Amino acid sequence: MLLLSIDSSAGASAALTGDGEPLSSWQTEQTTSHAEVLAPAVHQLISEASVTGEELGGVVVGAGPGPFTGLRVGLALAHALAEAWDKPLYGVCSLDSLALRATDAGIAGEFLVTTDARRREVYWARYESDDVGSRLIEGPFVGPAAELPALPAVGSGVQLYPQDLSVPELLPDAAAWLPDAAELGRLAHGAVTGELTGVLCPPLPLYLRGSDAKVPQQMLKGAAS
Amino acid sequence: MNATAAAAEPLVLGIETSCDETGVGIVRGTRLLANEVASSMEEHVRFGGVIPEIAARAHLEAFTPTLRKALATAGVQLQEVDAIAVTAGPGLAGALMVGLSSAKGLALATGKPLYGINHLVAHVAVGLLGGGDPGAPGPEESGGTAVSGSTASTASPALPGQWSRAKTGAGTRCSEPVETGESRRRSQASPSIGALLVSGGHTEILRVGSLTDDVELLGATIDDAAGEAYDKTARLLGLGYPGGPKIDAAAGEGDPTAFAFPRGLTRPKFEGTAENPGKHRHNWSFSGLKTAVARAVEQFQLAGLEVPVADIAASFQEAVVDVLTSKAVRACQEHGLNTLLLGGGVAANSRLRGLLAERCAAAGIELTVPPIPLCTDNGAMVAALGAQLVASGARASSLAIPADSSLPVHRISL
């Protein structure tokens, strides 16, 4: 099954996968240009692969967590593509991408996936990998790196907060990892074919934070009077 | 309507997400087929103003349902449309990006051209839609259009560009407009109309020579938008949100001459003369007015007296509407504009419509106010401008265009 996957939870990425295997992919580490670069990248990806919407089995989107504005760019794009092509849209937690990468690399036991949540915090989740398989234990959450469980961690949170987090010895470069659409495509394929459970989530943003809006004093007074 | 536009009546889907309204509209040429709007206004009420993050979240949730409704109302399939138009700016960046990204997805998936357009010019283009006059008042107009001729008050103005000018005698009704050299050259080439746009985010007067390639900003607010001043004043008076209708209602019971609130930027040093205009001749300022209202409220509160809410609301409204209309009408006169279109959410304000109609009539200017659902932010206006751009052969936008929160009005498309 051919899937188009999109993620804009940290950097941005897009990938075409066939039966879970990556066919072609694109990614950027840039965090402030999703609205400009993502759609042209998807266009190029499907054009170069000569893939039409008709041939796709669905669209997969990283639901985050991630910084709001950039995250919404990928979700809005994915929703519109799925709607116009009349194909199913699958959501996958973006942190699962790094959990899959760590599991593939042979990590064992419990570990954390962390990404930049800005405002001196990280998005994170706790996973576990053993002989039976790998799974999410808890999360995703948002909070200061210093308050996370004392476990090896992967993802850009480690790069940002090396005093609080450290990568497993096995994966020295894991502090630079960003979620990637190709991995989300592989996970979604596994879920759709029934090989994996607990992967799919609603294709809606995992904000994990409110809007920060404060009710002005005058409105409080106005409401009281 | 000229032959080209009559031959090409493009079917265009328009998407609007620049503020708190998620709008999807569909037009065929100048015929309105659908105008679906989902508003997050209720979610902003307790804050007394639009919260950008709340608006952006709501756009993402509302987009697909609104799109489906618009297609169903119009009775068209997405694949049938000739182009996708979307507001690229100005507006709230995070909100714009939702609509823009959605529009790019639709364009990419369908292979249709994308037009990233200017929100303010779309407010003018909406004047082409609706009513019994789909914009071609000439005898060549063929019958049988979908929109029946029932709403005379919504008749389209003689919008420049693709439109024939039925009102050839207009000049005789105008009291000797003082023309600058520039405006005279332009008006000879292509008679222009004025557009006064007043909303919570905008207060502008434009000269529109052509919707597709000649729009000029004549004046604008230098601080708060008029609608923003209404919202802030309504908060001060404890009237709630949105401020426009609340103050309009309260003002009905009050005396508009009770308080002499300031008319911003009306002193000679700002205005100059027609021949030698000052820097702010056609500009507005509402922040001083808001402060004056706050001082007035405070004086009553400090004295332990009841705040005369109705009188303050009426006097505030009169100050806003007086300076808005007097400057707009003068800008039209001095640029030789015989037709004025009113747009934006504050067009719903009864006193603004009343006084503007009065002053336009006195100045021999024809005033057009589209139906209110087309004055407030909507997708149909975006589609209407998109259709003009398609018909004029304008270049489509790249999938790489950014959302431009401060897109200047002369950039009609990106």
Interface residues (C-beta under 8 A of the other chain):
Chain A: A35 E36 V37 L38 A39 P40 V42 H43 G53 F68 T69 R72 V73 G74 L75 A76 L77 A78 H79 A80 L81 E83 A84 W85 L204 P205 Y207 S211 D212 A213 K214 V215 P216 Q218 M219 K221 G222 A223 S225
Chain B: R46 F47 G48 I51 E53 I54 A56 R57 H59 L60 E61 F63 T64 L67 R68 L78 A93 G94 M97 V98 G99 L100 S101 S102 A103 K104 G105 L106 L108 A109 T110 R235 L236 G238 L239 G240 Y241 S398 L399 A400 I401 P402 A403
